[in-house]
Amino acid sequence: MRTRILLHIALLAAAVALAVAAQYSIAYPRRGGDLPSRQPAPEFHRIGAWFNSSPLTMDELRGKVVLVDFWTFDCVNCLRHLPHVTQWQEKYGAQGLVVVGVHTPEFAHERSTAKLQEAIRRLRITHAVAQDNDYGTWDAFGNHFWPADYLIDRNGRLVYMHHGEGDYGEVAKRIEALLAEPASMEP
């Protein structure tokens, strides 16, 4: 009888674990991928300050391919990821790619505007950077990771996401494919 109860408990625990794992894999693709719904990209919400750019809106960015890069200046993964973001900006900027770094702090000291400005200077970041201390844009995108990249097509639709380091060649292919697509006249 005791063995039977333990077996039932083990089966129930396994079923719960599988359900949680399935939910997690649906909500958060392992490393990212295409977003088949192609929903309109969220607006930049509750940005405290903009650097290297005047404030940007998704309406102003229509007709461009946009890479939104969530990062923070003391995240080692973000720092290893940054040279790739810089390369994409340099390689594809003239073709219509706009890079927007959304700096969302992980730690309290990363909320400092002065420290962020110093990091932008030290890291030689030239693309637009939005300071997202209130997590407004982070939440609007439903983001959960540093670094995380979201690609937006010329029509303002969210079409691809990737989180973490790696798969840089795949992200570059997605950028190239989006740059090859014409913008539609849809609103």
Backbone hydrogen bonds, N-H to C=O, Kabsch-Sander energy under -0.5 kcal/mol:
donor,donor_aa,acceptor,acceptor_aa,energy
5,I,1,M,-2.0
6,L,2,R,-2.4
7,L,3,T,-2.3
8,H,4,R,-2.2
9,I,5,I,-2.5
10,A,6,L,-2.5
11,L,7,L,-2.5
12,L,8,H,-2.5
13,A,9,I,-2.6
14,A,10,A,-2.3
15,A,11,L,-2.4
16,V,12,L,-2.4
17,A,13,A,-2.5
18,L,14,A,-2.4
19,A,15,A,-2.3
20,V,16,V,-2.6
21,A,17,A,-2.5
22,A,18,L,-2.6
23,Q,19,A,-2.4
24,Y,20,V,-2.6
25,S,21,A,-2.3
26,I,22,A,-1.6
27,A,23,Q,-2.5
28,Y,24,Y,-2.9
31,R,32,G,-0.5
33,G,161,M,-2.6
35,L,159,V,-2.6
38,R,35,L,-1.7
41,A,156,G,-3.2
45,H,43,E,-0.7
48,G,131,Q,-2.9
49,A,131,Q,-0.6
51,F,129,V,-2.6
61,L,57,T,-1.3
62,R,58,M,-0.6
62,R,59,D,-1.0
63,G,154,R,-3.0
64,K,61,L,-2.2
65,V,96,G,-2.1
66,V,64,K,-0.5
66,V,152,I,-2.2
67,L,98,V,-2.7
68,V,66,V,-0.6
68,V,150,Y,-2.8
69,D,67,L,-0.6
69,D,100,V,-2.6
70,F,68,V,-0.6
70,F,148,A,-3.2
71,W,102,V,-2.1
75,C,72,T,-1.6
76,V,74,D,-0.7
79,L,75,C,-2.3
80,R,76,V,-2.0
81,H,77,N,-1.5
82,L,78,C,-2.1
84,H,81,H,-1.3
85,V,81,H,-1.4
86,T,82,L,-2.6
87,Q,83,P,-2.2
88,W,84,H,-2.4
89,Q,85,V,-2.2
90,E,86,T,-2.6
91,K,87,Q,-2.9
92,Y,88,W,-2.8
93,G,89,Q,-1.9
95,Q,92,Y,-1.0
96,G,92,Y,-0.5
96,G,93,G,-1.3
97,L,92,Y,-1.8
98,V,65,V,-2.8
100,V,67,L,-2.9
101,G,128,A,-3.2
102,V,69,D,-2.9
102,V,100,V,-0.6
103,H,101,G,-0.8
103,H,130,A,-2.5
104,T,71,W,-1.9
104,T,102,V,-1.0
110,E,107,F,-1.4
111,R,108,A,-1.9
112,S,109,H,-1.0
116,L,112,S,-2.1
117,Q,113,T,-2.8
118,E,114,A,-2.3
119,A,115,K,-2.2
120,I,116,L,-2.6
121,R,117,Q,-2.1
122,R,118,E,-3.1
123,L,119,A,-2.9
124,R,121,R,-0.9
125,I,120,I,-2.3
128,A,99,V,-1.0
129,V,51,F,-2.3
130,A,101,G,-3.1
131,Q,49,A,-3.0
132,D,103,H,-2.7
132,D,130,A,-0.8
134,D,46,R,-0.6
135,Y,132,D,-1.7
137,T,45,H,-0.8
139,D,135,Y,-2.5
140,A,136,G,-1.9
141,F,137,T,-2.2
142,G,138,W,-0.5
142,G,139,D,-0.8
143,N,138,W,-2.5
148,A,70,F,-1.5
149,D,162,H,-3.6
150,Y,68,V,-2.2
151,L,160,Y,-2.9
152,I,66,V,-2.5
153,D,157,R,-2.6
156,G,153,D,-2.2
158,L,39,Q,-3.2
159,V,151,L,-2.6
159,V,157,R,-0.6
160,Y,151,L,-1.3
161,M,33,G,-2.0
162,H,149,D,-2.6
163,H,31,R,-1.8
164,G,147,P,-3.1
171,V,167,D,-2.1
172,A,168,Y,-2.3
173,K,169,G,-2.1
174,R,170,E,-2.1
175,I,171,V,-2.4
176,E,172,A,-2.7
177,A,173,K,-2.5
178,L,174,R,-2.3
179,L,175,I,-2.5
180,A,176,E,-1.5
181,E,177,A,-0.8
181,E,178,L,-0.6
